[in-house]
């Protein structure tokens, strides 16, 4: 008897309420077609119907050995572990939910709701256990250390995930991967923030100037392989007033910003022919999003000093999202995926400039400048 005939007989046995006979027939099918996940799921469902949860679990795990990420099989495994009181059930619900399709079948809605409820309870309990265990370590940690410990906890709980430096052009090895870098590495941030009013006044002055140059932030040739910027290429929803661009002073703008230029002269900016330093006022129009993207080189970091910030404007780097606050600067690695949104009906303006990655030694900076200085003009430098 072939597998199809055996399956037909099994269906008739189920209809007659003969589950043990149906299981026997389906096990014969499994011997002929061991990679048939549907058959293993039927066997698991029948053992579950008979109340033999342990054997049902063995069968559903045979199905997962064939297709390890099958959503329905993962849901059934988690539910069986839950019925057995197995402590692995909480994580199993999480594994199942990680494979939830964008538009799951309606008949699975009650099981999905159960999965979400059980998984949330498990994560909450696990977080409470972790907090108790971490209390001593956090008690004698400084602010930056506590932040990293909490992120470690969130990564373990799958509330966040690791993000890595993925520059489009230049990757220097062995540099730390930090989304937002600790303020303690940049003692000049206090001095920068103290100048917020003066910088804002010069921004207003340059915006009023007739000869000021306001250009789209993103500008590149259409034939270049830079699809991450396609929607914003030459788009005036995101514009910039450059003071320093690819190592050159933009006189039409810089002439109106003497205090800002003097401040920039004190910053540890890269000096790379045709590429850096760079400094600009970044203007994001109302109701405009900057899509997720990464920068060119991990040898530099980027500093933001928010100047004009309507409510609700946010900036995400990796797994951390911050709301810009006027006068509160930060430094981040733009080679880690980041995005931004201005959801308001007003203009948002941030002063932006590049600095050397602080872990680069003088010889390494010299090497970086030598290599990046060879870049063709179309690469846009940094």
C-alpha positions in Angstrom: 0.0 0.0 0.0 1.5 3.4 -1.0 1.6 6.5 1.2 -1.5 8.1 -0.5 -3.6 5.1 0.2 -2.4 4.9 3.8 -3.2 8.6 4.3 -6.7 8.1 2.9 -7.3 5.2 5.3 -6.0 7.4 8.2 -8.5 10.1 7.3 -11.4 7.6 7.4 -10.1 6.2 10.7 -10.2 9.7 12.2 -13.7 10.3 10.9 -14.7 7.1 12.6 -13.1 8.2 15.8 -10.4 5.5 15.6 -7.4 7.7 16.5 -5.1 4.8 17.5 -5.6 3.1 14.1 -5.2 6.5 12.4 -1.9 7.0 14.2 -0.7 3.6 13.2 -1.5 4.3 9.5 0.2 7.7 9.6 3.3 6.1 11.2 3.5 3.8 8.2 3.3 6.9 6.0 6.1 8.4 8.0 8.3 5.3 7.3 7.7 5.9 3.6 7.9 9.7 3.6 10.0 10.8 6.7 10.4 14.3 5.4 6.6 15.0 5.2 6.1 17.6 7.8 2.3 17.6 7.4 2.2 13.9 8.3 4.2 14.5 11.5 1.9 17.4 12.5 -1.1 15.1 12.0 0.5 12.5 14.2 1.3 15.1 16.9 -2.2 16.5 16.8 -3.7 13.0 17.3 -1.4 12.2 20.2 -2.4 15.5 21.7 -6.1 14.6 21.2 -5.5 11.4 23.1 -3.8 13.3 26.0 -0.4 11.8 25.3 1.4 15.2 25.4 4.9 13.8 25.7 4.6 11.7 22.6 2.9 14.5 20.7 5.9 16.7 21.5 8.3 14.0 20.1 6.2 14.0 16.8 6.1 17.8 16.4 9.9 17.9 17.0 10.3 15.4 14.2 8.4 17.9 12.0 10.7 20.7 13.1 13.7 18.5 12.3 12.4 18.7 8.7 11.5 22.4 8.7 13.0 24.1 11.8 11.3 27.5 11.4 7.8 26.3 10.6 5.5 28.7 12.4 2.7 26.3 13.1 5.0 23.6 14.3 6.8 26.0 16.6 3.5 27.2 18.1 2.4 23.6 18.7 5.8 22.8 20.4 5.5 25.8 22.7 1.9 24.9 23.6 2.9 21.3 24.4 5.8 22.4 26.5 3.4 24.7 28.3 1.0 21.9 29.1 3.9 19.8 30.4 4.9 22.6 32.7 8.4 22.7 31.1 10.4 25.8 31.9 11.5 25.9 28.3 8.0 26.9 27.2 8.5 30.7 27.7 11.5 30.8 25.3 9.7 28.4 22.9 6.8 30.9 22.6 9.4 33.5 21.7 10.9 31.3 19.0 7.5 30.8 17.5 6.5 34.5 17.6 9.8 35.3 15.9 8.6 33.4 12.8 5.1 34.9 12.8 4.1 35.7 9.2 3.0 39.2 8.3 -0.5 38.0 7.7 -1.1 34.8 9.7 -4.2 32.7 9.1 -7.2 33.9 11.0 -7.7 30.5 12.6 -4.4 30.9 14.4 -5.4 34.2 16.1 -6.4 32.6 19.4 -3.1 30.6 19.6 -1.1 33.7 18.7 -2.8 35.7 21.4 -2.0 32.9 23.9 1.6 32.8 22.7 2.0 36.6 23.2 0.4 36.4 26.7 2.6 33.5 27.8 5.8 35.0 26.3 5.2 38.4 27.9 4.7 36.8 31.3 7.9 34.8 30.8 9.9 37.8 29.8 8.6 39.9 32.7 9.5 37.2 35.2 12.9 36.7 33.6 13.6 40.4 33.7 12.7 40.6 37.4 15.1 37.7 38.1 17.8 39.4 36.1 17.3 42.7 37.9 17.7 41.0 41.3 20.9 39.3 40.1 22.3 42.4 38.5 21.5 44.7 41.5 24.9 44.3 43.1 26.8 45.0 39.8 24.7 48.0 38.9 25.1 49.3 42.5 28.8 50.1 42.0 28.7 50.9 38.3 29.0 54.4 36.9 26.4 55.8 34.5 27.9 54.5 31.3 28.5 51.1 32.8 24.9 50.9 34.0 23.7 51.8 30.5 25.8 48.9 29.0 24.6 46.5 31.6 21.0 47.4 30.9 21.5 47.0 27.2 23.1 43.6 27.8 20.0 42.6 29.7 17.7 43.9 26.9 19.7 42.0 24.3 19.4 38.8 26.3 15.6 39.4 26.6 15.5 40.0 22.9 14.0 43.5 23.4 17.0 44.8 21.5 19.5 43.2 19.2 23.1 43.8 18.4 23.9 46.3 15.7 27.3 46.5 14.0 29.4 49.0 12.2 28.8 48.5 8.5 30.4 51.4 6.6 29.7 51.6 2.9 33.3 52.3 1.9 36.0 52.3 4.6 36.2 49.9 7.5 39.1 50.3 9.9 39.6 47.1 12.0 39.4 46.8 15.8 37.5 50.0 16.5 34.8 49.9 19.3 31.3 49.6 18.0 29.2 52.0 20.0 25.9 53.5 18.9 26.1 56.6 21.1 29.5 57.2 22.5 30.0 58.2 26.2 30.2 61.9 26.9 33.3 61.2 29.0 35.3 60.7 25.9 34.6 64.2 24.7 35.2 66.8 27.4 34.6 69.6 24.8 30.9 68.8 24.6 30.2 71.1 27.6 31.9 74.0 25.8 30.0 73.2 22.6 26.6 73.2 24.4 27.4 76.5 26.1 27.7 78.1 22.7 24.2 76.9 21.6 22.6 80.4 21.7 25.5 81.9 19.7 25.4 79.1 17.1 21.6 79.4 16.8 21.9 83.2 16.3 24.4 82.7 13.5 22.1 80.1 12.0 19.3 82.6 11.9 21.7 85.2 10.4 22.9 82.9 7.6 19.3 81.8 6.8 18.4 85.5 6.3 21.4 86.1 4.0 20.7 86.5 0.3 23.8 84.8 -0.8 23.5 81.8 1.6 23.7 78.4 0.0 20.9 76.0 1.0 21.3 72.7 -0.8 19.8 69.2 -0.6 21.6 67.2 2.1 21.8 64.2 -0.3 23.2 64.7 -3.7 24.7 62.0 -5.9 24.6 60.8 -9.5 21.7 58.6 -10.3 24.0 55.8 -11.7 25.8 55.3 -8.4 24.9 52.2 -6.3 23.5 54.1 -3.3 19.9 53.0 -3.2 19.6 53.8 0.6 19.2 57.4 -0.4 17.0 57.1 -3.4 13.9 58.8 -2.0 15.9 61.8 -0.6 18.4 62.3 -3.4 18.2 66.0 -4.3 15.1 66.3 -2.2 14.6 69.6 -0.5 12.7 68.1 2.4 16.2 67.5 3.9 18.6 70.4 3.2 21.9 71.6 4.5 23.7 74.9 5.0 27.4 73.8 4.7 30.1 75.7 6.6 32.8 73.1 5.8 32.3 70.7 3.0 34.8 68.0 2.0 37.7 70.0 3.6 36.8 73.4 2.1 35.3 76.4 3.7 31.9 77.4 2.1 32.6 81.2 2.2 29.0 82.3 1.4 27.8 80.6 4.6 30.8 80.7 6.9 31.1 84.5 6.6 27.9 84.8 8.6 29.1 82.4 11.3 32.4 83.6 12.8 31.8 82.2 16.3 30.7 78.8 15.0 33.8 78.7 12.7 36.1 79.6 15.7 34.5 76.8 17.7 34.9 74.3 14.9 38.6 75.1 14.8 38.9 73.7 18.3 37.3 70.4 17.4 39.3 67.2 16.6 38.0 67.0 13.0 39.7 64.9 10.4 41.9 66.7 7.9 41.6 64.7 4.7 42.1 66.1 1.3 38.8 66.2 -0.6 36.9 64.6 2.2 37.0 66.3 5.6 36.4 68.3 7.7 32.6 68.7 7.3 30.2 70.9 9.3 26.7 72.0 8.5 23.3 73.0 9.7 20.9 70.2 8.8 17.3 71.3 8.1 14.6 68.6 8.2 11.2 69.7 6.8 8.0 69.0 8.7 6.6 65.5 8.4 9.8 64.1 6.9 11.5 60.9 7.7 15.2 60.0 7.0 15.2 56.3 6.2 17.6 53.8 7.9 21.1 54.1 6.4 24.8 53.8 7.2 27.7 56.2 6.7 30.9 55.8 4.7 33.7 55.3 7.2 34.0 54.1 10.9 37.2 56.2 11.2 35.1 59.2 12.0 32.2 59.9 14.4 29.4 62.5 14.0 28.4 65.1 16.6 24.9 66.5 16.7 24.0 69.8 18.5 20.2 70.3 18.2 19.3 73.9 17.7 15.6 74.1 16.7 13.7 71.0 17.8 9.9 70.8 17.7 8.2 68.2 19.9 8.4 64.6 18.9 11.5 64.7 16.7 13.6 61.6 17.3 16.8 59.9 16.2 17.6 56.2 16.3 21.0 54.6 16.2 21.0 50.8 16.3 18.6 49.8 19.1 18.7 53.2 21.0 16.3 56.0 20.1 16.7 59.5 21.5 14.6 62.6 21.3 16.6 65.6 20.2 16.7 68.4 22.8 17.9 71.9 22.0 21.4 72.4 23.4 22.0 68.8 24.3 24.8 67.4 22.1 25.8 63.8 21.5 28.3 61.8 19.5 27.4 58.7 17.5 28.8 56.2 15.0 27.0 56.8 11.7 28.2 53.5 10.3 25.7 51.8 12.5 22.2 51.8 11.0 20.4 55.0 12.0 17.2 56.9 11.0 15.3 60.0 12.0 11.8 61.6 12.0 10.4 65.1 12.2 6.7 64.3 12.8 5.8 67.9 13.6 4.5 70.8 11.4 7.7 72.8 12.0 11.3 72.9 10.8 13.9 70.9 12.7 17.6 72.2 12.6 20.7 70.3 14.0 24.3 71.5 13.8 26.4 68.5 12.6 30.1 68.0 12.2 32.5 65.1 12.0 35.4 64.2 14.3 38.1 61.5 14.4 37.2 58.2 16.1 39.0 58.7 19.4 40.6 55.3 19.4 42.6 55.9 16.2 46.3 56.6 17.0 48.2 59.3 15.1 49.8 56.8 12.7 46.4 55.2 12.0 44.9 58.6 11.3 47.7 59.3 8.9 47.0 56.0 7.1 43.3 56.7 6.9 43.9 60.2 5.4 46.3 58.7 2.9 43.8 56.1 1.7 40.6 58.2 1.8 42.4 61.1 0.1 42.8 58.9 -3.0 39.0 58.5 -3.3 37.4 59.6 -6.6 35.3 62.7 -6.4 32.1 60.8 -7.0 32.5 58.9 -3.8 31.8 62.1 -2.0 34.7 61.7 0.4 33.3 61.4 3.9 
